[in-house]
Amino acid sequence: MDIDRNIQRVREEFPILRYKTYLNSAAHGPALRRVWDAVQDWWRFRMDEDRGAQTPDAKREAAKLLHADPEEICWVTRVSQGLNTVASMLDLGKGENIVVTDLAYPSNVYVWLPFRRQGVEIRRVRHREGRIETADFERAIDDGTRVVCISHVEWTCGLKYDVKALAEVAHDHGALLVDDAYQAVGAVDVDVHGEGIDFVVFGSEKWLCCPSFAGVLYVRKNLIDEFEPTYRLYSKVEEAFREGAPWERPEHDNIADYDKPLVRGAEKFYRGCVSGDAVWGFHAALTYFNELGPESIGKRVRRLSGHLIDGLRELGVRVNTPLEPEERAGLVTYNTGRHELSLRSYRALLGSGIVVALRYQQGVGGIRVSTHLFNTEEEIDRLLKVQKRLLG
């Protein structure tokens, strides 16, 4: 679908746009109407015990969005669970290191801290005025690096990394690249195979405009057999369920039937925590974003964020987000130069029906604006008008 030509039709999919200027998808995207419809379908199916209902193939849609294969997809409830799953696979020890950044969301760093008890060094790449270059990672990564954990797009400045370049640097030293793509998928065309990423985690709630508690852990195909889950789910014993439910057979045995290999695929890492209604709703969102096309979405998102940045620079505020389109997506942060004024501006924007956020880390941040596929230049101009008035 041509989003620009059909923008009114697109906006009708998001009921909140009837009464709010919604620019906060980096916190949580506005729920798609079709997601609500799909969740209702699941509850009707559940209440009616309709065993003949067709379960949607949400993993295929997730794989399509990532340019991956369905067997590389595992459900998780949230990004933290996905990161913990990856961390639990690894056997790290003294003399090895994990590379993170000081701009990363807390969960991207916190999950690795327990490895310090095993003598593992946590190396933190530090930003300079909200910028971290590939060369900064090159200086931090060496042959002792086992993991490089990044955010595809940083959450308080909107910096989008050259992920393919970072994967090459990591792999040159035998390290794995773990990518938290929560601020990217839905606004950025993430190509896991083309970019050489080893593990990707993201959730449903932000740029994919779906309620929380559904998410994806992507595991590169040639790594699946290399690792075993520490959390084992009996229903993922492939042979036990090959001919239906094993407990429907008189000879069912709670050891013999399950003392066998797990499924071949990333699904073996699944912890059984994602509910059916979440999967049905997530399928509706994933299908919609695939219909629109991640490349087309990305182009529109970058154009809108560029329009916002141009307007903010004319106002004279400090913009933290890179000017170059290839180094950003839809997440833009700025500050007025005084925290008190930024806080007052944030509250005034909310009071005007313009939904944004206020976020900081390591001195970088301020008012965070998320330009998504359903937004328009007119909505951005509305924000700029309010901000100009507040600046006096």
C-alpha positions, 0 to 999 in steps of 0.5 A: 500500500502507498502510505502517503496516498492512503494516509487517511485510510491508515489513520482510521486504523488507530482510534486514538488519532480521532482525539489525540496528536499521538507522538509517543510510539517509542513508549507504547504505540497506539493500539491498532483496531485490527489488533482489538478485533483479533483479540476478540476473535481469540476470546470467542474461540476460547469461550466456544471451545472451537477446536476447529478454529484456524490458529494464525501463523504469527511466526511466519509474519514475524520472520517475514518482517525481519527477513528471517526464517520461521524456525529462527523465531521464538516467542518471549513476553518482553525484551528482558525475557529475551535478553535473559534467555540469551544470557542463560545460554552463555558460559563465560569466565575470567578474562572474557568481556561483554561490550555495552554502551552507556546510552543503552536501556537499563535492561540491556546492561543489567542482564549482563552484570551477574557475569562479573561474579565469574570474572567477566569484564563489562566494558561500557562504550561511552557517548560523546554528546549523544554520538557513538561511532563504529570506531568507538566499538572497535576500540572496545572489542578485542579477542576476549569479547564474547558479546556485543550488546546494542540497541538498534536505535538508542532510546534517549537520542534516536541514534541508529547504528550501522548494525552490519558494520558492528556485526562485522567487527564483533565477528572478526573477534569471535563475538556474538552481536545481540541487538535490542531492536525494540525501538527499531522494528516497526519503524526500521527495515531490520534485515537480520540476515543481511546485517549479520545479527546473531540474536535480536529481541523486540516486543509488540508494544512500541512501534508495532502498535500492539498491547504488551506481553508478546515479543520475539527472540530471533536466533541465527539458524547456525547458532540454534544447535550450538546452545541449549536452553536452561529453562526446559518446556516439556511441550517442546519435546518434539517426539512426544507430541509427534502423534498428538497429545501423549496423555491420550495414550494408555502407555503415556510415561512422564519420563520415557516420553519426554527423555528425548531431544527438543524441537529443532529450531529457536522454538526450543528456547520458548518458556511458555509464557505468551498467551494465545490472545497476545499471539493472535493480536500480535499476528494482526499487527505483524500482518498489517506492517508487512502489508504496508512494507517495512521499507515504505514505512521507514522512508515515511518515518525518516521524512517525518522525523526530518521535518520535525528536526528542521522545525526544532532547529529553527526554534533554536532548541538542542536536538540530540538526534542525528541529522543524517537520515541513515543515522536515525529513524522516528525517535527524536529528542530535544531540550530547551537548554533548561530542564525546568523549561523542558519539563514545563514544555512537556506538560504543556504539550500533554495539556494540548492533547499532544502525547510525547514523553520525557526521557534522559540518560547520561545527560542525553535526552529531554522531550522525546517525540516519536514520528510514526507512519500514521503521523502527518506534517500537520501534527508535527507543526502543531507541536512546533507551534506550542513549543514556539509559544513556550519559548517566548 
